[in-house]
Amino acid sequence: MSDQANFSRMPFRFALLSVLGFWSVWLVLVTARAVAMGWPDQGGMLLRRCGLVALGIVLTLLIHLALHRLRLRSVPIRATTAFLLAAPATIVFATINTFVFYRWFPVPSVAGDLARWDPQAVIVTSIADGLVTWYFFFAAWAAFYLAIGHIAEVRAAEHAAAAAAAESREARLAMLRLQVDPHFLFNALNALSSLVARGETRAAREMIGNLAAFFRAGLGAELTGDIPLADEIELQRLYLAIEQARFGDRLLVEWDMPSELENMPVLPMILQPLVENAVKYGVARTAQPVTITIAARRTGNDTVVLSVDDTGSIDAAMPFPAAGTGIGLANVRARLATRYGAASLLSAAATSGGWRSAITVPARG
C-alpha cells in the first residue's frame, strides 16, 4: 500500500478534533485578551465569537474534505492544494468577521472608528488586515494537519515494511524447514525397509513408533517459531534411535547438555541435518563403531555453541553413501542467516578423530 493510501486511513474524527482544537484555542485566547483589556459587552462579543468559530470550523472542515479527495496524490500536491484553499477560506472568514463586528452587530469598541473615519473605508481596512492574520491561521492548521498525516504515513510505511520483512523471513524459514522433512523421511523409510527385509519385526515396530513420535514432535512445531533446546534434543534422540535400529552396535550416542540451557530457544530441527550427516558420512562409511556426541556449551555471556561430533573414519571396503538432496549444511546456514543474521555461525571441519559440525547462536531465553 502506498503512503498516499495510508493518508486515507486518517479518520474524520482526527480531522474534527484538530479543527475543534485550533478554534477552541483561538476562542480562549481572544476572549482572555478582551477580558484583560476590560472591553465592554463581554457577553455580546463572546456570542459573536462563538458564531465565527462555528463558521471557521465549517470552512476548515471543507478544506479537510478537499484534501481527503486528494488522498491518493503526493504530499507536495496536497500541501499546495491546502495552502491554496486557505486563501478563499481566509477571504470568507475575514469578510464575515469584519461585517459581524463593524456593520451587522457593531460593538461599542469600534464606534469611535466608525464615527472618525468613513465606515466603508474602515470595513475595507479591517478586511485587508484580517486577510493576513486569518490566512496564517488557516495555513497553520493545514500545515499541522498535513504534518500529522505525513507522520502517520511514515509510521504505516515502516510497519508495512517491517511486516513484509518478517513475512519474507518466515516464508523463507518455512520453505527451508520443509526441505528437511522429505530428506529425513526418505532415509528413515529406507532404513525401515531394510529392517522389514531382514525380518526384524520388533525393531521395525520400535522404529515405526520412534518415527511417528519424531514427526509428531517435529512437524507439530511452528515452522518459523523457536522451541526449547530440550525439545530439539528430544527430536535428535528419536532420530538417532531410528538410526540405531538400522546400524545396531555400530552407532553409539553421547549427550553433553547442561541443564541450564534446556530452555534456550532454538530453531526446530536445526541440528537434524548435522546429525544426519554424522550418521550418513560417519557411521555409514565404516564398519567400526562410531560415537556421535551432541553437546551444548555457553561461550561467554552472549553465545551458545551446539556441536555434533563423530568418530567415523573412511573405510574403503564400505559402499559410499548415495548422494543426498544437496540440503544439509547449506540449509542450516540459510536458516541461521534468516533467523539470526550475522550473529550466528556454522562451522564444519575434520578433526583428528573424525568430523565436527558446530552452530554458534546468540544465547537467549
Contacts in CASP RR format, 6 or more apart in sequence:
PFRMAT RR
TARGET T0000
AUTHOR 0000-0000-0000
METHOD contacts of the structure
MODEL  1
MSDQANFSRMPFRFALLSVLGFWSVWLVLVTARAVAMGWPDQGGMLLRRC
GLVALGIVLTLLIHLALHRLRLRSVPIRATTAFLLAAPATIVFATINTFV
FYRWFPVPSVAGDLARWDPQAVIVTSIADGLVTWYFFFAAWAAFYLAIGH
IAEVRAAEHAAAAAAAESREARLAMLRLQVDPHFLFNALNALSSLVARGE
TRAAREMIGNLAAFFRAGLGAELTGDIPLADEIELQRLYLAIEQARFGDR
LLVEWDMPSELENMPVLPMILQPLVENAVKYGVARTAQPVTITIAARRTG
NDTVVLSVDDTGSIDAAMPFPAAGTGIGLANVRARLATRYGAASLLSAAA
TSGGWRSAITVPARG
1 156 0 8 1.000
1 160 0 8 1.000
2 72 0 8 1.000
3 75 0 8 1.000
3 153 0 8 1.000
3 154 0 8 1.000
3 156 0 8 1.000
3 157 0 8 1.000
4 71 0 8 1.000
4 72 0 8 1.000
4 73 0 8 1.000
4 74 0 8 1.000
4 75 0 8 1.000
4 153 0 8 1.000
5 71 0 8 1.000
5 72 0 8 1.000
6 152 0 8 1.000
6 153 0 8 1.000
6 156 0 8 1.000
6 157 0 8 1.000
7 71 0 8 1.000
7 78 0 8 1.000
7 149 0 8 1.000
7 150 0 8 1.000
7 152 0 8 1.000
7 153 0 8 1.000
8 68 0 8 1.000
8 71 0 8 1.000
8 72 0 8 1.000
9 152 0 8 1.000
9 156 0 8 1.000
10 148 0 8 1.000
10 149 0 8 1.000
10 152 0 8 1.000
12 64 0 8 1.000
14 148 0 8 1.000
15 61 0 8 1.000
15 64 0 8 1.000
15 68 0 8 1.000
15 145 0 8 1.000
16 61 0 8 1.000
18 141 0 8 1.000
18 144 0 8 1.000
18 145 0 8 1.000
18 148 0 8 1.000
19 57 0 8 1.000
19 60 0 8 1.000
19 61 0 8 1.000
19 64 0 8 1.000
19 141 0 8 1.000
20 57 0 8 1.000
22 60 0 8 1.000
22 137 0 8 1.000
22 140 0 8 1.000
22 141 0 8 1.000
22 144 0 8 1.000
23 53 0 8 1.000
23 56 0 8 1.000
23 57 0 8 1.000
23 60 0 8 1.000
24 53 0 8 1.000
26 53 0 8 1.000
26 137 0 8 1.000
27 49 0 8 1.000
27 50 0 8 1.000
27 53 0 8 1.000
30 49 0 8 1.000
31 42 0 8 1.000
31 45 0 8 1.000
31 46 0 8 1.000
31 49 0 8 1.000
34 42 0 8 1.000
34 45 0 8 1.000
35 42 0 8 1.000
39 45 0 8 1.000
39 107 0 8 1.000
39 109 0 8 1.000
40 107 0 8 1.000
40 108 0 8 1.000
40 109 0 8 1.000
41 107 0 8 1.000
41 108 0 8 1.000
44 107 0 8 1.000
45 107 0 8 1.000
48 100 0 8 1.000
48 101 0 8 1.000
48 105 0 8 1.000
48 107 0 8 1.000
52 93 0 8 1.000
52 96 0 8 1.000
52 97 0 8 1.000
52 100 0 8 1.000
55 92 0 8 1.000
55 93 0 8 1.000
55 96 0 8 1.000
56 89 0 8 1.000
56 93 0 8 1.000
59 89 0 8 1.000
59 92 0 8 1.000
59 93 0 8 1.000
59 138 0 8 1.000
60 89 0 8 1.000
60 138 0 8 1.000
60 141 0 8 1.000
62 85 0 8 1.000
62 89 0 8 1.000
63 82 0 8 1.000
63 85 0 8 1.000
63 86 0 8 1.000
63 89 0 8 1.000
63 138 0 8 1.000
63 141 0 8 1.000
63 142 0 8 1.000
64 145 0 8 1.000
66 81 0 8 1.000
66 85 0 8 1.000
67 78 0 8 1.000
67 81 0 8 1.000
67 82 0 8 1.000
67 142 0 8 1.000
67 145 0 8 1.000
67 146 0 8 1.000
70 77 0 8 1.000
70 78 0 8 1.000
70 81 0 8 1.000
71 78 0 8 1.000
75 146 0 8 1.000
75 150 0 8 1.000
75 153 0 8 1.000
78 146 0 8 1.000
79 142 0 8 1.000
79 143 0 8 1.000
79 146 0 8 1.000
82 139 0 8 1.000
82 142 0 8 1.000
82 143 0 8 1.000
82 145 0 8 1.000
82 146 0 8 1.000
83 139 0 8 1.000
83 142 0 8 1.000
85 142 0 8 1.000
86 135 0 8 1.000
86 138 0 8 1.000
86 139 0 8 1.000
86 142 0 8 1.000
87 135 0 8 1.000
89 138 0 8 1.000
90 130 0 8 1.000
90 131 0 8 1.000
90 134 0 8 1.000
90 135 0 8 1.000
90 137 0 8 1.000
90 138 0 8 1.000
91 131 0 8 1.000
93 134 0 8 1.000
93 138 0 8 1.000
94 127 0 8 1.000
94 130 0 8 1.000
94 131 0 8 1.000
94 133 0 8 1.000
94 134 0 8 1.000
95 127 0 8 1.000
97 130 0 8 1.000
97 134 0 8 1.000
98 123 0 8 1.000
98 126 0 8 1.000
98 127 0 8 1.000
98 130 0 8 1.000
99 123 0 8 1.000
101 107 0 8 1.000
101 110 0 8 1.000
101 126 0 8 1.000
102 110 0 8 1.000
102 114 0 8 1.000
102 119 0 8 1.000
102 122 0 8 1.000
102 123 0 8 1.000
102 126 0 8 1.000
103 119 0 8 1.000
103 123 0 8 1.000
106 114 0 8 1.000
110 122 0 8 1.000
113 122 0 8 1.000
114 122 0 8 1.000
169 224 0 8 1.000
169 338 0 8 1.000
169 339 0 8 1.000
170 223 0 8 1.000
170 224 0 8 1.000
172 334 0 8 1.000
172 338 0 8 1.000
173 223 0 8 1.000
173 224 0 8 1.000
173 225 0 8 1.000
173 267 0 8 1.000
173 335 0 8 1.000
173 338 0 8 1.000
173 339 0 8 1.000
174 223 0 8 1.000
174 224 0 8 1.000
176 331 0 8 1.000
176 334 0 8 1.000
176 335 0 8 1.000
176 338 0 8 1.000
177 223 0 8 1.000
177 224 0 8 1.000
177 268 0 8 1.000
177 269 0 8 1.000
177 335 0 8 1.000
178 223 0 8 1.000
179 325 0 8 1.000
179 327 0 8 1.000
179 331 0 8 1.000
180 269 0 8 1.000
180 272 0 8 1.000
180 273 0 8 1.000
180 327 0 8 1.000
180 331 0 8 1.000
181 215 0 8 1.000
181 219 0 8 1.000
181 269 0 8 1.000
182 325 0 8 1.000
183 273 0 8 1.000
183 276 0 8 1.000
183 324 0 8 1.000
183 325 0 8 1.000
183 327 0 8 1.000
183 328 0 8 1.000
184 239 0 8 1.000
184 272 0 8 1.000
184 276 0 8 1.000
185 215 0 8 1.000
187 276 0 8 1.000
187 280 0 8 1.000
188 207 0 8 1.000
188 211 0 8 1.000
188 214 0 8 1.000
188 242 0 8 1.000
191 207 0 8 1.000
191 242 0 8 1.000
191 243 0 8 1.000
191 245 0 8 1.000
191 246 0 8 1.000
192 204 0 8 1.000
192 207 0 8 1.000
192 208 0 8 1.000
192 211 0 8 1.000
194 246 0 8 1.000
195 203 0 8 1.000
195 204 0 8 1.000
195 207 0 8 1.000
195 245 0 8 1.000
195 246 0 8 1.000
196 204 0 8 1.000
200 245 0 8 1.000
203 245 0 8 1.000
204 245 0 8 1.000
206 241 0 8 1.000
206 245 0 8 1.000
207 241 0 8 1.000
207 242 0 8 1.000
207 245 0 8 1.000
207 246 0 8 1.000
210 238 0 8 1.000
210 241 0 8 1.000
210 242 0 8 1.000
210 245 0 8 1.000
211 238 0 8 1.000
211 242 0 8 1.000
213 238 0 8 1.000
214 235 0 8 1.000
214 238 0 8 1.000
214 239 0 8 1.000
214 242 0 8 1.000
217 231 0 8 1.000
217 234 0 8 1.000
217 235 0 8 1.000
217 238 0 8 1.000
218 235 0 8 1.000
218 268 0 8 1.000
218 269 0 8 1.000
221 227 0 8 1.000
221 231 0 8 1.000
221 268 0 8 1.000
222 268 0 8 1.000
223 268 0 8 1.000
225 267 0 8 1.000
225 268 0 8 1.000
226 265 0 8 1.000
226 266 0 8 1.000
226 267 0 8 1.000
226 268 0 8 1.000
227 265 0 8 1.000
227 266 0 8 1.000
227 267 0 8 1.000
227 268 0 8 1.000
228 262 0 8 1.000
228 263 0 8 1.000
228 264 0 8 1.000
228 265 0 8 1.000
228 266 0 8 1.000
229 257 0 8 1.000
229 261 0 8 1.000
229 262 0 8 1.000
229 263 0 8 1.000
229 264 0 8 1.000
229 265 0 8 1.000
229 266 0 8 1.000
229 296 0 8 1.000
229 306 0 8 1.000
230 257 0 8 1.000
230 262 0 8 1.000
230 263 0 8 1.000
231 268 0 8 1.000
232 266 0 8 1.000
232 268 0 8 1.000
232 269 0 8 1.000
232 270 0 8 1.000
232 271 0 8 1.000
233 255 0 8 1.000
233 257 0 8 1.000
233 271 0 8 1.000
233 294 0 8 1.000
235 268 0 8 1.000
235 269 0 8 1.000
235 271 0 8 1.000
235 272 0 8 1.000
236 271 0 8 1.000
236 272 0 8 1.000
236 275 0 8 1.000
236 294 0 8 1.000
237 253 0 8 1.000
237 255 0 8 1.000
239 272 0 8 1.000
239 275 0 8 1.000
239 276 0 8 1.000
240 251 0 8 1.000
240 253 0 8 1.000
240 275 0 8 1.000
240 279 0 8 1.000
240 292 0 8 1.000
243 251 0 8 1.000
243 279 0 8 1.000
243 283 0 8 1.000
244 251 0 8 1.000
244 253 0 8 1.000
247 279 0 8 1.000
247 283 0 8 1.000
247 284 0 8 1.000
249 289 0 8 1.000
250 283 0 8 1.000
250 286 0 8 1.000
250 287 0 8 1.000
250 288 0 8 1.000
250 289 0 8 1.000
250 290 0 8 1.000
251 279 0 8 1.000
251 283 0 8 1.000
251 289 0 8 1.000
251 290 0 8 1.000
251 292 0 8 1.000
252 289 0 8 1.000
252 290 0 8 1.000
252 291 0 8 1.000
252 292 0 8 1.000
253 291 0 8 1.000
253 292 0 8 1.000
253 293 0 8 1.000
253 294 0 8 1.000
254 291 0 8 1.000
254 292 0 8 1.000
254 293 0 8 1.000
254 294 0 8 1.000
255 293 0 8 1.000
255 294 0 8 1.000
255 295 0 8 1.000
256 293 0 8 1.000
256 294 0 8 1.000
256 295 0 8 1.000
256 296 0 8 1.000
256 297 0 8 1.000
257 294 0 8 1.000
257 295 0 8 1.000
257 296 0 8 1.000
258 296 0 8 1.000
258 297 0 8 1.000
258 298 0 8 1.000
260 298 0 8 1.000
261 296 0 8 1.000
261 298 0 8 1.000
261 304 0 8 1.000
263 365 0 8 1.000
264 304 0 8 1.000
264 363 0 8 1.000
264 364 0 8 1.000
264 365 0 8 1.000
265 364 0 8 1.000
265 365 0 8 1.000
266 306 0 8 1.000
266 361 0 8 1.000
267 335 0 8 1.000
267 336 0 8 1.000
267 339 0 8 1.000
270 306 0 8 1.000
270 332 0 8 1.000
270 335 0 8 1.000
270 336 0 8 1.000
270 359 0 8 1.000
271 294 0 8 1.000
271 306 0 8 1.000
271 308 0 8 1.000
271 359 0 8 1.000
273 327 0 8 1.000
273 328 0 8 1.000
273 329 0 8 1.000
273 331 0 8 1.000
273 332 0 8 1.000
274 308 0 8 1.000
274 329 0 8 1.000
274 332 0 8 1.000
274 348 0 8 1.000
274 357 0 8 1.000
274 359 0 8 1.000
275 292 0 8 1.000
275 294 0 8 1.000
275 308 0 8 1.000
276 328 0 8 1.000
277 308 0 8 1.000
277 328 0 8 1.000
277 329 0 8 1.000
277 355 0 8 1.000
277 357 0 8 1.000
278 292 0 8 1.000
278 308 0 8 1.000
278 309 0 8 1.000
278 310 0 8 1.000
278 355 0 8 1.000
278 357 0 8 1.000
279 292 0 8 1.000
279 310 0 8 1.000
280 321 0 8 1.000
281 321 0 8 1.000
281 355 0 8 1.000
282 290 0 8 1.000
282 310 0 8 1.000
282 312 0 8 1.000
282 313 0 8 1.000
282 354 0 8 1.000
282 355 0 8 1.000
283 290 0 8 1.000
283 292 0 8 1.000
283 310 0 8 1.000
283 312 0 8 1.000
284 318 0 8 1.000
284 321 0 8 1.000
285 312 0 8 1.000
285 314 0 8 1.000
285 315 0 8 1.000
285 318 0 8 1.000
285 320 0 8 1.000
285 321 0 8 1.000
286 312 0 8 1.000
286 313 0 8 1.000
286 314 0 8 1.000
286 315 0 8 1.000
286 318 0 8 1.000
287 315 0 8 1.000
287 317 0 8 1.000
287 318 0 8 1.000
288 312 0 8 1.000
288 313 0 8 1.000
288 315 0 8 1.000
290 310 0 8 1.000
290 311 0 8 1.000
290 312 0 8 1.000
291 310 0 8 1.000
291 311 0 8 1.000
292 308 0 8 1.000
292 309 0 8 1.000
292 310 0 8 1.000
293 307 0 8 1.000
293 308 0 8 1.000
293 309 0 8 1.000
293 310 0 8 1.000
294 306 0 8 1.000
294 307 0 8 1.000
294 308 0 8 1.000
295 306 0 8 1.000
295 307 0 8 1.000
295 309 0 8 1.000
296 304 0 8 1.000
296 305 0 8 1.000
296 306 0 8 1.000
296 307 0 8 1.000
297 304 0 8 1.000
297 305 0 8 1.000
297 307 0 8 1.000
298 304 0 8 1.000
298 305 0 8 1.000
298 363 0 8 1.000
299 305 0 8 1.000
299 360 0 8 1.000
300 363 0 8 1.000
301 363 0 8 1.000
302 362 0 8 1.000
302 363 0 8 1.000
303 360 0 8 1.000
303 361 0 8 1.000
303 362 0 8 1.000
303 363 0 8 1.000
304 360 0 8 1.000
304 361 0 8 1.000
304 362 0 8 1.000
304 363 0 8 1.000
305 358 0 8 1.000
305 359 0 8 1.000
305 360 0 8 1.000
306 358 0 8 1.000
306 359 0 8 1.000
306 361 0 8 1.000
307 356 0 8 1.000
307 357 0 8 1.000
307 358 0 8 1.000
307 359 0 8 1.000
308 356 0 8 1.000
308 357 0 8 1.000
308 358 0 8 1.000
309 351 0 8 1.000
309 354 0 8 1.000
309 355 0 8 1.000
309 356 0 8 1.000
309 357 0 8 1.000
310 354 0 8 1.000
310 355 0 8 1.000
310 356 0 8 1.000
311 353 0 8 1.000
311 354 0 8 1.000
312 353 0 8 1.000
312 354 0 8 1.000
312 355 0 8 1.000
313 353 0 8 1.000
313 354 0 8 1.000
329 346 0 8 1.000
329 348 0 8 1.000
329 357 0 8 1.000
332 346 0 8 1.000
332 359 0 8 1.000
333 346 0 8 1.000
336 344 0 8 1.000
336 345 0 8 1.000
336 346 0 8 1.000
336 359 0 8 1.000
336 361 0 8 1.000
337 344 0 8 1.000
340 361 0 8 1.000
340 362 0 8 1.000
343 361 0 8 1.000
343 362 0 8 1.000
344 359 0 8 1.000
344 360 0 8 1.000
344 361 0 8 1.000
344 362 0 8 1.000
345 359 0 8 1.000
345 360 0 8 1.000
346 357 0 8 1.000
346 358 0 8 1.000
346 359 0 8 1.000
346 360 0 8 1.000
347 356 0 8 1.000
347 357 0 8 1.000
347 358 0 8 1.000
347 360 0 8 1.000
348 355 0 8 1.000
348 356 0 8 1.000
348 357 0 8 1.000
348 358 0 8 1.000
349 355 0 8 1.000
349 356 0 8 1.000
350 356 0 8 1.000
END
